[in-house]
């Protein structure tokens, strides 16, 4: 709370007994992250406008994207519905990309290619691994960050991570 009036997630973590910083919240597409919590009134307009129902109330009531509910179609309804100057549709929708974690079924020897099959951009390919199931590899240049792979993953091993400086 540098300015004395903003939302400070660090203080919230202390109050709720969480010591480690959680992953940064993924805001709706085109949201200006640097001043989002200062400008957002938590009115719920973006949440109500989301046809995919992936925008939900997050920490402090601020809208976040929950890809476990589905994918983003980048329709722009959330940005259009917001009465505040929070969204900038002249920029990239967001700097998030999927990360495949240790829970990936291929690590247990199960042949699974659900992420590749569901990805509308064909951003996943699989590499052969000696004496193991082929492992997923993400082509970041093809990935739009839509999150289709997150909810489809049967091992719940894929998360979306905010990339800084992207």
MIFIMAR-531939 format. One line per field, with one value per residue: residue number from 1; residue in three letters; x negated, y, z of N, C-alpha, C, O in turn. Coordinates in steps of 0.2 Angstrom, whole numbers. Example, Ala and Ser with C-alpha at 12.3 -4.5 7.8 and 13.67 -1.06 7.14 Angstrom:
<rs>
n 1; 2
res ALA; SER
n_east -66; -64
n_north -28; -11
n_up 39; 35
ca_east -62; -68
ca_north -22; -5
ca_up 39; 36
c_east -66; -64
c_north -16; 0
c_up 39; 39
o_east -71; -67
o_north -17; 6
o_up 42; 40
</rs>
This chain:
<rs>
n 1; 2; 3; 4; 5; 6; 7; 8; 9; 10; 11; 12; 13; 14; 15; 16; 17; 18; 19; 20; 21; 22; 23; 24; 25; 26; 27; 28; 29; 30; 31; 32; 33; 34; 35; 36; 37; 38; 39; 40; 41; 42; 43; 44; 45; 46; 47; 48; 49; 50; 51; 52; 53; 54; 55; 56; 57; 58; 59; 60; 61; 62; 63; 64; 65; 66; 67; 68; 69; 70; 71; 72; 73; 74; 75; 76; 77; 78; 79; 80; 81; 82; 83; 84; 85; 86; 87; 88; 89; 90; 91; 92; 93; 94; 95; 96; 97; 98; 99; 100; 101; 102; 103; 104; 105; 106; 107; 108; 109; 110; 111; 112; 113; 114; 115; 116; 117; 118; 119; 120; 121; 122; 123; 124; 125; 126; 127; 128; 129; 130; 131; 132; 133; 134; 135; 136; 137; 138; 139; 140; 141; 142; 143; 144; 145; 146; 147; 148; 149; 150; 151; 152; 153; 154; 155; 156; 157; 158; 159; 160; 161; 162; 163; 164; 165; 166
res UNK; UNK; UNK; UNK; UNK; UNK; UNK; UNK; UNK; UNK; UNK; UNK; UNK; UNK; UNK; UNK; UNK; UNK; UNK; UNK; UNK; UNK; UNK; UNK; UNK; UNK; UNK; UNK; UNK; UNK; UNK; UNK; UNK; UNK; UNK; UNK; UNK; UNK; UNK; UNK; UNK; UNK; UNK; UNK; UNK; UNK; UNK; UNK; UNK; UNK; UNK; UNK; UNK; UNK; UNK; UNK; UNK; UNK; UNK; UNK; UNK; UNK; UNK; UNK; UNK; UNK; UNK; UNK; UNK; UNK; UNK; UNK; UNK; UNK; UNK; UNK; UNK; UNK; UNK; UNK; UNK; UNK; UNK; UNK; UNK; UNK; UNK; UNK; UNK; UNK; UNK; UNK; UNK; UNK; UNK; UNK; UNK; UNK; UNK; UNK; UNK; UNK; UNK; UNK; UNK; UNK; UNK; UNK; UNK; UNK; UNK; UNK; UNK; UNK; UNK; UNK; UNK; UNK; UNK; UNK; UNK; UNK; UNK; UNK; UNK; UNK; UNK; UNK; UNK; UNK; UNK; UNK; UNK; UNK; UNK; UNK; UNK; UNK; UNK; UNK; UNK; UNK; UNK; UNK; UNK; UNK; UNK; UNK; UNK; UNK; UNK; UNK; UNK; UNK; UNK; UNK; UNK; UNK; UNK; UNK; UNK; UNK; UNK; UNK; UNK; UNK
n_east -4; -8; -3; 6; 20; 23; 25; 17; 11; 1; 3; 15; 11; 4; 13; 22; 14; 5; -11; -20; -21; -7; -3; -3; 13; 23; 29; 44; 44; 34; 34; 27; 13; 5; 11; 23; 30; 32; 41; 52; 68; 75; 87; 93; 97; 89; 88; 101; 103; 96; 97; 92; 91; 79; 74; 72; 75; 61; 48; 51; 62; 59; 60; 55; 48; 53; 48; 51; 64; 66; 62; 55; 62; 59; 68; 71; 81; 80; 71; 79; 90; 85; 86; 75; 59; 50; 47; 37; 38; 29; 18; 9; 19; 16; 2; 0; -3; -2; -8; -15; -14; -21; -11; -7; 0; -8; -20; -19; -19; -7; 1; 6; 13; 21; 20; 14; 24; 35; 31; 34; 24; 14; 3; -4; -15; -23; -36; -47; -52; -64; -59; -48; -32; -27; -31; -23; -26; -27; -24; -27; -26; -15; -5; 10; 14; 27; 32; 38; 33; 31; 43; 47; 37; 34; 27; 26; 15; 10; 7; 11; -1; -7; -17; -31; -36; -33
n_north -6; 7; 20; 22; 20; 9; -8; -21; -36; -43; -40; -46; -59; -61; -58; -69; -80; -85; -88; -88; -80; -80; -86; -73; -66; -69; -58; -52; -53; -40; -32; -19; -22; -16; -5; -11; -15; -3; 4; -4; -6; -17; -21; -31; -31; -36; -49; -53; -51; -61; -73; -86; -89; -88; -78; -74; -69; -65; -65; -53; -49; -45; -47; -62; -74; -90; -104; -117; -118; -117; -110; -95; -85; -73; -63; -50; -45; -43; -32; -22; -21; -15; -1; 7; 14; 2; -7; -11; -13; -11; -18; -33; -47; -54; -58; -73; -90; -108; -120; -135; -146; -157; -166; -171; -184; -191; -192; -203; -213; -214; -213; -199; -186; -175; -161; -157; -161; -153; -140; -125; -119; -127; -128; -137; -150; -166; -175; -188; -199; -210; -226; -221; -212; -201; -184; -168; -153; -135; -124; -108; -97; -100; -101; -93; -91; -95; -105; -117; -129; -131; -134; -145; -155; -171; -174; -163; -155; -144; -127; -109; -97; -81; -72; -62; -47; -50
n_up 0; -6; -8; 2; 0; -8; -13; -4; -7; 0; 13; 16; 15; 26; 36; 34; 37; 28; 22; 11; -5; -16; -33; -45; -47; -62; -71; -80; -99; -107; -96; -87; -78; -69; -62; -59; -46; -40; -48; -51; -46; -41; -46; -53; -67; -77; -74; -75; -89; -95; -106; -106; -93; -85; -78; -62; -44; -36; -24; -12; -18; -31; -49; -56; -68; -70; -76; -74; -76; -90; -106; -113; -125; -130; -133; -129; -121; -108; -106; -113; -105; -93; -83; -79; -83; -86; -95; -109; -125; -135; -133; -130; -125; -113; -103; -101; -99; -102; -90; -88; -75; -63; -61; -73; -83; -91; -85; -77; -85; -93; -108; -114; -123; -122; -120; -132; -141; -138; -139; -148; -156; -159; -151; -143; -144; -144; -137; -139; -127; -120; -115; -109; -108; -122; -119; -116; -125; -125; -138; -137; -145; -153; -144; -137; -125; -121; -112; -114; -112; -99; -91; -98; -95; -89; -78; -70; -71; -78; -77; -78; -80; -75; -86; -83; -91; -104
ca_east 0; -12; 1; 11; 27; 24; 26; 11; 12; -4; 6; 20; 8; 2; 19; 25; 9; 1; -17; -22; -17; -4; -4; 1; 20; 24; 35; 47; 40; 33; 34; 20; 12; 1; 16; 30; 34; 33; 46; 57; 73; 77; 94; 95; 99; 85; 90; 108; 103; 92; 101; 89; 91; 73; 72; 75; 73; 55; 46; 53; 68; 57; 61; 49; 50; 53; 48; 54; 71; 66; 57; 57; 63; 56; 74; 70; 87; 78; 69; 84; 95; 82; 87; 69; 54; 46; 45; 34; 38; 24; 12; 10; 24; 12; -5; 0; -4; -1; -14; -13; -17; -23; -5; -5; 0; -14; -26; -17; -19; -1; 1; 11; 11; 27; 18; 13; 30; 40; 28; 36; 19; 9; -3; -7; -18; -25; -43; -48; -56; -66; -56; -42; -27; -29; -30; -21; -31; -23; -27; -25; -24; -8; 0; 13; 16; 34; 33; 42; 29; 32; 49; 47; 31; 37; 22; 26; 7; 9; 9; 9; -6; -8; -24; -32; -40; -32
ca_north 0; 13; 26; 22; 18; 3; -15; -24; -43; -45; -39; -51; -65; -61; -59; -76; -85; -87; -84; -88; -77; -85; -84; -67; -67; -68; -53; -53; -51; -33; -28; -16; -25; -11; -1; -14; -15; 4; 7; -8; -5; -24; -20; -37; -31; -40; -56; -54; -51; -66; -79; -92; -89; -90; -73; -75; -65; -68; -62; -46; -47; -42; -52; -66; -79; -97; -108; -123; -117; -116; -106; -88; -84; -66; -60; -43; -43; -41; -25; -18; -20; -12; 6; 10; 14; -3; -11; -7; -18; -10; -22; -40; -49; -55; -62; -79; -96; -114; -123; -142; -148; -164; -171; -174; -191; -194; -194; -209; -218; -214; -210; -194; -180; -171; -154; -156; -162; -148; -133; -123; -116; -132; -125; -142; -156; -171; -177; -195; -200; -217; -230; -217; -209; -195; -178; -162; -147; -130; -119; -102; -93; -102; -101; -87; -91; -96; -109; -123; -135; -131; -138; -152; -159; -176; -175; -157; -154; -138; -121; -103; -93; -74; -71; -55; -44; -53
ca_up 0; -6; -8; 7; -1; -13; -10; -4; -6; 5; 20; 16; 16; 33; 40; 33; 39; 22; 22; 4; -10; -21; -39; -46; -50; -69; -72; -87; -104; -108; -90; -86; -72; -64; -58; -59; -40; -39; -53; -51; -41; -40; -48; -56; -73; -82; -72; -78; -96; -98; -109; -104; -85; -82; -74; -55; -39; -33; -18; -11; -23; -38; -54; -59; -73; -68; -82; -73; -79; -97; -110; -115; -132; -132; -136; -127; -118; -101; -107; -115; -100; -88; -83; -77; -88; -83; -100; -115; -130; -140; -131; -130; -121; -107; -103; -97; -104; -98; -88; -87; -69; -61; -61; -80; -83; -95; -80; -74; -90; -96; -114; -114; -127; -121; -121; -139; -145; -136; -141; -155; -159; -160; -148; -140; -147; -139; -138; -137; -121; -120; -110; -106; -113; -124; -115; -119; -126; -128; -142; -134; -151; -155; -138; -136; -118; -120; -106; -116; -110; -91; -89; -101; -93; -84; -72; -67; -71; -82; -74; -82; -76; -78; -87; -83; -96; -110
c_east -4; -9; 6; 18; 28; 24; 19; 12; 7; -1; 11; 17; 6; 8; 23; 20; 5; -6; -20; -18; -13; -5; 0; 8; 20; 30; 38; 43; 40; 33; 27; 18; 9; 5; 23; 33; 35; 39; 52; 62; 76; 85; 97; 97; 95; 87; 97; 108; 100; 96; 98; 89; 85; 70; 76; 72; 67; 54; 48; 59; 66; 58; 55; 52; 48; 53; 50; 61; 72; 61; 59; 57; 61; 62; 74; 76; 85; 76; 74; 89; 92; 83; 80; 64; 48; 43; 42; 33; 34; 18; 14; 14; 21; 6; -4; -1; -4; -8; -11; -17; -18; -17; -3; -5; -5; -20; -25; -17; -12; -1; 7; 9; 17; 26; 17; 20; 35; 37; 30; 30; 13; 3; -7; -9; -21; -32; -44; -53; -58; -63; -51; -37; -29; -27; -28; -26; -26; -27; -24; -23; -17; -3; 3; 15; 23; 36; 37; 39; 30; 37; 50; 42; 34; 33; 22; 19; 6; 12; 7; 5; -7; -15; -25; -37; -39; -27
c_north 6; 19; 27; 20; 12; -3; -18; -32; -46; -45; -44; -57; -66; -62; -66; -81; -88; -84; -83; -84; -82; -82; -78; -69; -65; -64; -54; -50; -43; -29; -25; -18; -20; -7; -4; -13; -8; 7; 3; -7; -12; -24; -27; -37; -35; -48; -58; -55; -57; -72; -85; -94; -91; -84; -74; -70; -69; -65; -55; -44; -45; -48; -55; -71; -86; -101; -115; -124; -118; -112; -99; -88; -77; -62; -52; -41; -40; -33; -20; -16; -16; -4; 10; 10; 9; -7; -8; -13; -16; -14; -29; -42; -50; -58; -68; -85; -102; -117; -130; -144; -155; -169; -173; -181; -195; -196; -200; -214; -219; -210; -205; -188; -175; -164; -152; -156; -156; -141; -131; -120; -121; -131; -131; -148; -161; -174; -184; -195; -208; -220; -226; -215; -203; -189; -172; -156; -141; -125; -112; -97; -94; -101; -94; -86; -91; -100; -115; -129; -136; -136; -145; -157; -164; -176; -168; -154; -147; -132; -115; -99; -86; -74; -63; -53; -47; -49
c_up 0; -5; -2; 6; -6; -9; -10; -2; -1; 12; 21; 18; 23; 38; 40; 35; 34; 22; 15; 0; -15; -28; -41; -49; -58; -69; -79; -92; -105; -102; -89; -78; -67; -60; -57; -52; -38; -42; -52; -45; -38; -41; -50; -63; -78; -80; -76; -86; -99; -100; -107; -97; -82; -78; -67; -50; -36; -26; -17; -15; -30; -43; -56; -64; -70; -74; -81; -75; -86; -100; -111; -123; -135; -135; -134; -123; -111; -101; -109; -110; -94; -88; -81; -83; -86; -89; -106; -120; -136; -139; -132; -124; -114; -108; -99; -102; -99; -96; -86; -81; -68; -61; -68; -80; -87; -91; -77; -79; -94; -103; -114; -118; -127; -123; -128; -143; -144; -138; -148; -159; -161; -157; -144; -145; -142; -142; -136; -132; -121; -114; -106; -111; -116; -120; -119; -119; -128; -132; -140; -139; -154; -150; -138; -129; -116; -114; -108; -113; -102; -89; -92; -99; -88; -78; -68; -66; -74; -78; -78; -77; -79; -79; -87; -88; -103; -114
o_east -5; -11; 9; 22; 34; 23; 16; 13; 8; -2; 12; 20; 7; 8; 26; 21; 2; -6; -23; -12; -17; -8; 5; 8; 17; 36; 35; 39; 45; 33; 22; 21; 10; 3; 28; 39; 39; 43; 58; 59; 80; 88; 103; 100; 98; 87; 98; 112; 100; 99; 102; 87; 85; 65; 82; 67; 67; 59; 46; 61; 70; 57; 49; 58; 43; 59; 51; 64; 77; 56; 65; 53; 61; 61; 76; 76; 88; 77; 74; 92; 96; 82; 80; 64; 42; 38; 44; 29; 34; 13; 19; 14; 24; 4; -8; 1; -5; -13; -6; -23; -17; -18; 2; -10; -7; -24; -30; -14; -12; -4; 12; 3; 19; 29; 19; 21; 39; 41; 28; 31; 8; -3; -13; -6; -21; -33; -41; -58; -53; -63; -50; -38; -33; -22; -30; -30; -23; -33; -18; -19; -14; 3; 0; 17; 26; 42; 39; 43; 30; 37; 53; 43; 37; 36; 19; 17; 0; 18; 3; 6; -8; -19; -22; -41; -43; -25
o_north 10; 24; 32; 19; 10; -4; -18; -34; -51; -49; -47; -61; -71; -66; -68; -87; -93; -78; -78; -84; -86; -77; -77; -74; -60; -66; -58; -46; -40; -23; -28; -15; -21; -5; -1; -11; -7; 11; 5; -7; -11; -27; -28; -42; -38; -51; -63; -58; -58; -75; -90; -99; -94; -85; -74; -67; -74; -62; -51; -38; -43; -54; -52; -72; -87; -103; -119; -129; -119; -110; -98; -90; -76; -59; -48; -35; -35; -29; -15; -11; -13; -1; 16; 5; 10; -10; -2; -17; -20; -15; -31; -39; -47; -61; -68; -84; -102; -116; -131; -144; -159; -175; -177; -184; -200; -200; -203; -220; -223; -205; -208; -186; -172; -160; -147; -152; -155; -136; -134; -119; -119; -132; -130; -149; -159; -175; -186; -192; -212; -218; -228; -216; -199; -189; -171; -155; -142; -124; -110; -92; -90; -100; -89; -80; -89; -99; -118; -133; -142; -140; -149; -163; -162; -179; -168; -151; -145; -132; -116; -98; -86; -75; -59; -56; -46; -50
o_up 5; -3; -2; 11; -7; -3; -15; 3; 2; 16; 26; 22; 26; 42; 45; 34; 35; 21; 14; 0; -17; -29; -38; -53; -60; -68; -83; -91; -104; -103; -90; -74; -61; -54; -56; -52; -33; -40; -53; -39; -34; -37; -50; -66; -83; -85; -78; -89; -105; -95; -106; -95; -77; -74; -67; -51; -34; -22; -22; -15; -34; -41; -57; -64; -68; -76; -85; -76; -89; -97; -111; -126; -141; -140; -138; -121; -109; -97; -107; -109; -90; -93; -82; -87; -86; -89; -108; -121; -141; -143; -133; -119; -109; -113; -94; -108; -93; -100; -82; -80; -73; -62; -68; -78; -85; -92; -74; -77; -98; -102; -115; -118; -132; -126; -131; -147; -148; -139; -153; -165; -164; -160; -142; -149; -136; -147; -130; -132; -120; -108; -100; -117; -112; -117; -124; -114; -133; -131; -143; -138; -157; -152; -137; -127; -111; -112; -103; -111; -100; -86; -89; -100; -82; -73; -63; -61; -74; -76; -82; -71; -85; -75; -90; -90; -107; -120
</rs>
